[in-house]
Amino acid sequence: MAELATDTAIEELITFSSMEEYLRTSADSIRTLTYGDIVDGTVVRVDPDEVLVDIGAKSEGVISNRELTGRAEDPVILNPGDRIKVYVLQSENEDGNVVLSLRRARAEGIWAKAAEKESTGEGVEAEVKEQNKGGLIVNIMGLRGFLPSSQVARTHSGNLLDLVGERIMVKILEVNRKRNRLIVSQRAAQDEDRARQREELFERLAVGDVITGRVSGLTSYGAFINLGGADGLIHISELSWDRVSNVSDMLAVGDEVTVKVIKLDPELSRISLSLRQMSEDPWDSIEARFPPGTILEGAVTKTKKYGAFLQIADGVEGLLHISELSWEHVERTEDVLRVGDNIRVVVLQADRGRRRISLSYRQLLPRPDHIPAEDDQGESAYSAAADYEPDEADEAPTLSAETEQVVDEIAAGGEAEPEEEVEALAPDTMAGPDSTEGQNEPGSSEQVAESAEEAAIEPADEDEPAAE
């Protein structure tokens, strides 16, 4: 018999000096289990009504087959030898076995993962199951979570039902296992993602770059373009070389546009864009296109006390000074012309550098006999280089604190209220680095003539009511 003894048996005989010590050591090695323990086990046998699991206790544990099927989950298939984690429901039943739960063990593991995600701030994917009074019910890794309506992304805050059935990214705000409470936020996840995208966007963008985006909002002073991570602003003066009265006349929310970056301010997270600079500046060839003496037709777009502005080409407006309206003295511009009138005029002078073109109406009219020819060099001698005192209503508005805040919020990933009326931006707020003297109103001699301060936008006046 001694020859048949194995090495292990010999070691045991050497290790334990007495049977009492062996029994005591064996008893100490038996695991004591209590409710709530999560332990590793090995599947021993799969019966029709239960699964036997070896968990290292004095008796085997059992899992009811109800744990493997039912609910809306896919059935769990176990085979002898499988290693699994189980949750202790009862340390001993009437048969002396430990009652185990596979489902609870998996749930506890997921709760632990959820707590880890909360501590790290990492985003997780959730499936929106239903809407209730306070928000949305979501499924996160098999756990039931709650997304309050206040934490829904800004783009969906008004139509929660549209999210039901969708898979969205959320950030876990609170994990309370005792109360089975899991609170998540889609807005926090989106803001964090946009902040990261915004940093990447500013790193790769440079002034002069051409980029494609989608119109995300319209205001009285311009259009916001979603560039992926941040919104850039096309100021109304940068929409077209022509005069633009309403932003909505050119763009609509959802439109895809290709624009040029004209200014970057990483500190304020502002990106200034231009749509008009994607086409040729009509003033670049103004002197060649309209030499002195050219006769053309124009439409009156605005009247001032010092004259009228005429649209003579796409993106080009000329100034018809009040002294060039008639051979007779004219007290008021409106006594001769009204907005919308179409008249023939002659070009007196075009100045590309100052973006001005002066016109004459009276030169195409017969000179009255009582007006001598020498008077042409008197009061009527007008040139495009002349300067004019702007009307009080022509003064460019300053940027209000409210508008500044709106622009900052949108640039940081927020959204402007669609009904909100805000003031037009001040000239140096969103102007690009290419802005030249007199570009206050696209394609217009009025740009310099109306503002001694070279305003970057058209000020509010009698025919363009100011925003509230």
ROPA-780914 format. One record per residue (C-alpha): x, y, z. Coordinates in steps of 0.02 Angstrom, whole numbers, plus 50000, padded with zeros to 5 digits. Layout:
BEGIN
XYZ
...
REM end
This chain:
BEGIN
500005000050000
501445011750038
502065008949860
500385014949791
500385031249889
500485046849780
501655061449808
500185071949863
499685059249994
501465058650058
501505077750067
499875077650163
500545064950285
502065075550308
501075091850322
499765086450448
500425078650606
498725072850665
496955069750602
496325083450719
497435096350637
496895090450464
495045091850506
495285108850586
496225115450435
494925108450315
493505116650413
494405133350411
494625132250222
492755130250191
492045146950133
490715155150242
489455164150132
488165177350174
486795186550080
487475198749951
489145190249922
489705188949741
490825173849714
491585163949571
490895146749537
491015132149417
489475124049338
489385105849396
487745100049323
486275107449226
484605099649275
482885103949204
482415113949357
484075120149425
485935122149396
487195115549522
488725126549549
490305122749646
490725138549744
491985131049866
490735129750008
490315114450112
488865111449994
488515115949814
487505130949763
485955130449656
485285142549525
483455141349478
483145138849292
481995154049301
483605164049311
484095157849139
482495161849046
481055174049055
480865192849044
481345200948881
483145195348889
483935181948782
484015164948871
485655160548957
486465144048908
487605135749036
488645120049018
489605109649146
491325117249172
490805135249138
491555148049256
490265160749314
489995174149445
488495171649560
487595181649692
487175173649860
485315175049896
485245162550040
486685154350133
485715138050152
483995131850100
482985117250165
484055105250064
485655112450135
486165120949972
486685139049945
485375148249841
486225158349703
485725171049571
486605173349406
485535188349357
485885197749518
487745194649502
487735201949328
486695216749386
487885220349530
489335219649409
488465232249297
488095243649446
489945242949487
490365247749307
489105261949315
489905268549474
491595267749388
490925277349238
490235290549357
491905292849443
492885294049279
491595304849191
491625293549039
490125294048924
489065278448895
487785273548765
485975272248818
484395266548732
482865277448759
481425266148811
479985277748852
479455295148904
478685299549071
478135315449155
479865320949209
480935315049065
481475298848983
481785281049042
483385273848968
484255257048968
486105257849012
487065241449006
485465232749060
485075244749202
483555256049206
484085274249212
483205291049214
483585305749100
482735321549167
481995333049036
483165346749096
484645335849049
484065331848872
485155339248735
484665356848684
484225351248508
482905339148574
482305348048731
480615352148652
480185335348572
480625321148691
479535308448601
480685309548450
482055301548554
481075285948604
481905270948523
483505280548487
485245276448554
486085291648629
487675295848723
487455300848905
488505304749056
488105296649224
487735309749356
487215298849505
487315280549553
486365275249708
486325256349722
485315255849883
483915265849805
484145258049633
484335275549562
485335279649407
485275297649343
486055302349177
486265317849068
486305319048880
486685337648887
488255335248992
488895321848873
488535332948723
489335348348801
490895338548846
490985331248672
490735348348592
492095355748703
493305342548642
492775345048461
492915363848483
494715362448541
495125351248394
494235363148275
495245378348332
496845368248319
496565363848136
495715379948076
496665395048010
496125411847941
495795409947756
495245391847766
493695386747668
492535375447767
490805367947746
489475368747882
487615368747910
486535383547962
486035380648143
485175397148182
484675414048112
484645430848201
484365448748149
486235451448135
486805435648046
486795416848034
487625403848145
488465389448055
488785372748140
490555367748096
490575352148204
491045356248382
490745375048373
489645387648284
490375401148176
489485417448135
489185424747964
488805442848000
487445450247892
488745461347808
489705445647755
488225436647676
488305445047505
489125459147409
487345465647386
486375474047524
485465461247634
483995467247736
483445450547809
484585435647841
483135423847804
483075430547625
484715421447592
484825406847714
483705394747806
484055383347954
484755366947889
485565374147733
487305367847694
488515381947651
490335383547607
491135398547691
492825406647721
493595409047893
494005427447915
494355428448101
494755416648245
494685420548430
495065404748532
494935413848698
493135418948665
492785403448558
492235414448414
492395410448230
491965423848104
491455417647932
491105425447763
489965419247626
490205433947510
492095431447502
491785414747416
491425425047259
492405438847173
492295456247247
491355466747117
492345481947172
494005474447115
493595478946935
492465493846968
493545506846879
493695496346721
491845491846719
491195509346751
492345522546677
491785540846688
490415544646562
489625527346567
487735528446554
486775515046646
485135511446735
484975509546924
483635506547055
483465518047204
483795507947362
483875521847492
483655540547505
484615551947623
484665570547653
486255571547549
485665560847403
485085543647348
485925526647330
485645516647172
485935498247139
486885498446974
487565480646972
487625465047080
488525470147239
488775488147184
487845503647240
488265521047185
487895537847265
486845550647173
487225566547268
485795578647295
486735591647191
486695579647043
484815576747049
484305592146952
484985608146873
483835617246992
484095617747180
483355602647269
482855604547450
482435586447485
482985570647394
481235563547409
480565578147305
481415570247154
481645551647191
480805537947291
481445520847343
481095508547202
481235521247060
482235515646909
483195529546822
484615531846697
486185539946766
487945543746708
489525538746802
490555553646862
491935544246952
492315526747019
493555524447159
494055506347193
495175510547342
493815519847436
492415508747366
491425523547304
490585527547140
489745544247107
488295546346987
487355560546903
485555561646849
485525579646793
486925576846666
485665567246561
484385581346574
484375596846463
485185611746545
483965626146575
484405641846478
484515652446634
485905641746709
487595646546637
488885633446595
490135640046721
488995634546863
489575616746827
491145620846921
490205628347066
489065619647189
488765605047072
490595600047058
490455583747155
491685569247157
491695552147237
493095557647351
491975570047440
491525566847622
489815569047698
489155572147871
488165556647922
486405558347987
486155555548171
485165539848128
486655533448028
487775531348179
488295513148196
487555504448349
488685497548483
488675479548539
487565477048689
488045466048836
486545454948798
487105452048619
488885448748677
488235435548796
487155427348662
488625426148542
489755418748676
488445405848727
488165400248548
490025399348513
490215388548668
488905376348607
487275384348664
485865390648555
484995407148535
483155408648567
482335409848395
481135423548449
482455433848536
482805450548456
484595456448484
485555471648427
486685471248276
488505467948315
489725482148324
490915484248176
492445476848256
491545462348340
491495449748200
492435458848062
493725448547972
495565452647952
495265456847769
494025470547814
494495486347723
493995504347743
492205507247697
491555489347702
490155493447821
488795488647696
489235476547557
489475484047385
488915501647427
489645519147412
488595522347566
489835511847664
491005526547690
489895541047644
488675537547784
489895534147924
491445543847969
491905529748086
491875516347948
490425506648023
490465487847990
488565486047976
487105496147916
486415506048064
484585506648107
483685521348030
481985526647973
481785512547845
482685499147945
481915498448119
483105494648260
482975478248355
482185479148523
REM end
